[in-house]
Amino acid sequence: MKLAQRVEQLPPYLFARISELIAQKRAAGVDVISLGIGDPDLPTPGYLIERLQRAAEDPANHRYPESDGLPQFRRAIARWYQTRHGVELDPDSEVVPLIGSKEGIGHLPLCLIDPGDVSLITDPGYPVYEIGTMFAGGETVKVSLREEDGWLPRLDEIPADAARRARILWLNYPNNPTGAVADLPFFERAVAWAREHDVVIAHDLAYADVTFDGYQAHSILEVDGAREVAIEFNSLSKAFNMTGWRVAMAVGNARVINALTRVKTNLDSGIPQAIQEMAIAALDDPRDTMDAHNAIYQARRDRVVSVLRALGLRVEPPKASLYVWARLPDGERSSGDFAGRLIDATGVVVTPGASYGSAGEGYIRISLTTPDDRLDEALRRLAAFARGEQAL
């Protein structure tokens, strides 16, 4: 049997490898605590589960949904953007629901990339940007992010040939894995660059509502003229602890949204309608859900930063996202080796920065989505490791 070349060349998904490592250690009797995967441990709010239960009892929701989603869900998304970002969207032409933002991110290159075309992908960055480009037959050009630039790309350093062949520029702020944030002047520069080079900006705003210390994240669509060149992916996964329900949206440029919708109509049948009704309830009535969750994540962030500094890592508390991004101690070169020593000595899993691209080498990422009792135990072990004591 011969498999397609695109599958043969496909690297193992990052978090699948982490899960395999955890399973191996647990099989060997190690009490493993994973700080590797950004999957909220806090439950979906009860009032949303109640809404889902009521919707699930309606026979109208037992049939195929539509790929472009319920009209009332698209209108709820538009209302949310107006309330949160001051952005007016046409729910019929500038909004499409997604089965999780990962699905839309993976499908977007099929709308814009032909063989020989280029996607500009930030390094470090979310692996799916590159994988989606590969499936579409395109090429990837990495745009390095640097700590000294606040993990923002130097757009004026993108090679002229790459800019000429580029069809997509991927951006992600608040950023995974670094936790970096972007201000409106940066987005204004990015929009101007994209207009000059006739490139679509795909902005991943999945962490828009996981913010700390009073920070508020921006939508790129707040910039005048952004809808001429940009679409944005957003999600209920992190804001409402709904990762398992797979509900998100893409918004922005009407022509690109139409293309993405056409791809989806040929590949999926949309989000189950009962889940869409739950999502409408979340967007129209968020209550104090996000503030309560963010207070928990912020307290975890502060404890993690303190222990990482005791380990000799250099770290600044992030203003947003579910992650702490830390530079290895002086003298350490390999994030994989460092993470390997941590799991061997402490049973604590962290993500090597090199997993997100070569520019992530020299860093590790820690997720804030582990229950408090297990997080505190992990931090106790890491602190013992820092003191040269037995951690397990």
N, C-alpha and C positions, 0 to 999 in steps of 0.2 A: 504494500500500500504506500503510495506517495502522497505526502501532505503538501499543501501549498507552501511556497517559499516564505510567504509573509508569516506563516505560523512557525515554520522551522527557525526563522530568525528572531522570533518573539522572545524577549528575555522574560524570566519569571517575574511576576508582579511583586513589587517590593514587599508588600505586607503578607503575601503568601509565603515568602521566605521567612519572614519573622515568625509567622504562625508555625511553620515547620520547626524552627529552632526551639520555640517554646515547647512544642509537643515532645521533642527529643529530650529536652532537659527534664520535663515532668515525668517522662517515662523512666528516666534515670533516678527519680526520687527527689528532684530538686523542687523546692517551693518557689516557683517562678512568679515574679511580679512584673507585669509588662507596663512600661511607660512609653510604649512604642507607637500605638495606633490611636488616632484621634477620633474615637467613637464615644460620644458622651455616655457616661455611666448613669447620669440622672435620668429618671423616667420621663416619658412624654406626660405633660400635665394631665391630671385626671379629667378636667372638664372637656379636653379634646378627645380623650378616649371615649367618654360618654357620648359625644357628638358622633364619633365613628360608629359606635354600637347602634345608635338610632338609625344612622344612614345605612348600615349593613342590613337592617331589617326591611328596607324598602326594596321590593322586587325590581323596581326600575334600575336599581344599582347592581343587579345581578347579571346584566347583559354587557356586551362589549361596550367599552367607552369609545370616545372619539380621540384620534391622535392629537387634535388641537385643543382638547380639553373642554370642560363645561364653560359656556359663555359667562356664567356667574363667577367662575373661578378666575377667568381672565380679567374680569372687571375688578375682582378683589385684589389681584396683583397690581393692577393700575392704581387702585386707591392706596395701596400700601406704599407704592413708590411716590405718590403725591404727598402722603403724610410724612414718610421717613426722609425723603430726599428733595422734595419740591419739584419733582419731575413729572410732567404730564405725558401719559402714554395712551395711544389708541389701543384699547384691548382687543380689537379685531384685526389689527395689522402689525402691531409692535410688541405682541406678547405671545409666547407659546409655552405651555406647561411641559415639564420634563419629568422623566422617571428617574429622578435624582440628577443633579447637575453633571455627574460623571458621564451619564448617557449622552447629554447634549454636547459636552466637550469632546467626546469620542466621535460623535457624528458630524460636528461642524466641518472638519476638513473635507468630508465628502461633498460639501456644498461649494467649496472654494478652491480646493487643491487638485490640480491635474499633475500627471507625471512630469517632473522637471521643475515644478513650482516649489517655493520655499515657505516654510513656517519659521518664524523667528521666535525662539523659545528661551526664556530666561533660565540661567544656570547659576545657582540651584533652582529647581522648580518641580512642580507636580508631574510625575512621570507620564500621565495620560495625554498631556499635550503632545508629546513626541510620538507616543504609540498611535494616536489617532491619525497623525500625519503619515506615519508609515503605512497604515492600512489604506490610506487614500493614494498611495504611490508617490508621495511628495518627499522632499528633502528637508532636513532640519538644520538650521544654523543657530548655534548657541550664542546667546548674548549674556556675557558674564555679569553677575552682580557682585559688588564689593562692599565689605563692611564700612569702609571709609566713605562710601557714597550713600550710606543709609540703606543699602541693598536696593537701590533704584538703578535702572539701566542707563548707561550713557548712550543715548540714541544717536548722537552725532558721531559715534565711533562705529556704527554698523557699516560694514563694507558696502561700497556703492553697488557692486554686483549683486550682493545678497539683498539689498534694498530694492533693486530693480526687479528681481525675480520673486520677491516676497508677496504673498497674498494674505498672510495673517501675522499679526504681532500679538503674542500672548502676554497679558499682564495679570497680576494677582496681588491685590492689596485690599485689606490686610493679607500678608503673605504667608504662604505655607512653602517652605518650612521655617522661615526666619522670624516671623512675627512682625516684620517691618510694615510701616504704614506709608501712604502717599498723600500729599496735600494737593489741593486743586491746581496750584501752579504747575506741578508735575504733569497732571492730567491734561492741562492746557497745552503744554509742550508736546505731549504724546499725540494729542489730536492734530496739532499743526503738522507734526512729522508725518502722520498717517495720511493726511490730506495731500501733502506734498508728494508722497510716494505712491499714492493710490493703493493703500494697504488697509485691510480691515483690522481693527483692534478687537480682540476678544478678551474682555476683562472678567476675571473670575472673582466674584464678590461673595463667596460662600461664607466668609467670616465677618460679614458686615456688622452683625449684631452681637458678636462676642468681643466686647470692649471693656477697658478698665480705666480707672482714674479720671472719669469724666470725658474720655476721648469719644468722638463720634466719627465713624468712617464715612467716606465720600463715595458716591456713585460717580463713575466717569461721565454718566449722562447729565450730570449737573453742569458740565462745560458746554457753552454755546457752540453749536455746530457738531457736537459729538455724535448725534444720531446719523449724520451723514456718513460716518466711517466706523461706528462702533456698535457692538452688541455686548450685553452683559449677562453673565450667568449668576443666578442667586439661588438660594436654597432655604428650606425650612429645617434642614437636618440639624444644624448647629444652634440656630436661634431658639428652636422649640424642642430640641432633643428628639428629633423625628428621623434619625438616620435609617431606621429599619422600614419606614413607610415609603421611602423613595419618592419624594415629591419636591420639585424645584421648578425653576422657570428660566427662560431666556427672554430678554427684552432689548429693544433698541431698533436698529436700522431695519426698516420694513422689508426691504428686498432680501436681506440675509435671513430675517425671521421667516419669510415666506419659503425660502429655499430649505431651511432647516425643517420646517413643517412638512414640506413635500417629501424630504428624505424620511422623516418619521412615519408618514402615512404608509410608506412602503415597507417599513421595518418593524413597527410596533403598533399596538392598538391603544396606546395612551395609558394614563394613570387610572386605576379603579375609581369609579365615581364616588364611592363611599369615602375613600381617602381624600378625594378632592373636596368633599363637603367638610371633612375635618380640617383641611388646610384653609378653607374659607373662614371657618370659625377662628383659627389661629390668627390670620391676618386681620380680620375685622375686630377681634377682641383679644389682643395679646395680654391683657391684664398686667400683672407685675412679673410675669414669667421670666422675661429676659433679665431684668434687673436682679431678681433673686438668684438665678443661675450664675450670672456674672459675678455676683458677690462671692459665691462659692469658688469659682475658678480663680478669682483674684487672690483670695486667701491661700489657695493652693500654689498659685504662682509665687507668692512671696516666700512661702516655706521652701519651695524648690530652689529659688534663686539663692537663698541663704546657704543651703547645703552645697549647691554646686560651687559657690565661691570658696567654701571650706575645702572642696576637692581641688582647688587651684584652677578651676575653669573661669574664664572671663565672660561675664554675662551681664546684659542690661535687661531690666524688667520690661517685657513687651507691653505695648499699649493695647494690643488686640490679638486675636486668634487664640487657639487652644494649645499653643506650644511655647516652650522656652528653648531658645537656640543659643548654644554656648560654645565658645572657642576652647579647644583643648589646652591643657596646661603647657607651659613652656617645655620644649624638649619632646613633646608628643607629636608624631607626624601622621599616624594612620588612625582615622576615626573608627575603622573596622576593628583594628587591633585593640583600641581602647575600649570599645563597646564589648568586645569578646572577653577582655579581662574582667570587666564589670560583671557580666553574667556568670562567669566562672567563680568569681570571688564572692558575689553578693546575691546571685539569682535575680538581679534586676536587669530588665531589658530596656535599652535605649536605642534610638535609631542613629546609625552612622550618617554623618552629613554627606559623605560621598555617595550615598544611595540616591541623592537628589541631583547629582551631577558633579563634575570634577571641581567646580568652584565651591562645592560644599565640603570638600575635604578639609580636615582640620577642625570640624565642628561636630557636635551631636545635637539631636533634637529630642526633647522630652515632652510627652503629652500630659495634659492636665486632666485627663478623663478617667482617672483611676479613683475608686471610692476612698474616702478620707482615711479609713483605718488601714487600708492596704498601702496607700500613698505614704502615710506616716511610717509604716514598717519599712517600706523601701527606702525612705530618707534616713531612717535609723541605720539601716545596713550600709548605705552609702557614706554616712558620717563615720561609722566604725571603720570602713575601708580607708577613708581619708586619714584616720588616726593610726592606721597600721594594725588595727585589731581584727579579730575574727568577726566576720559579718554574718555568716550563716550558722 
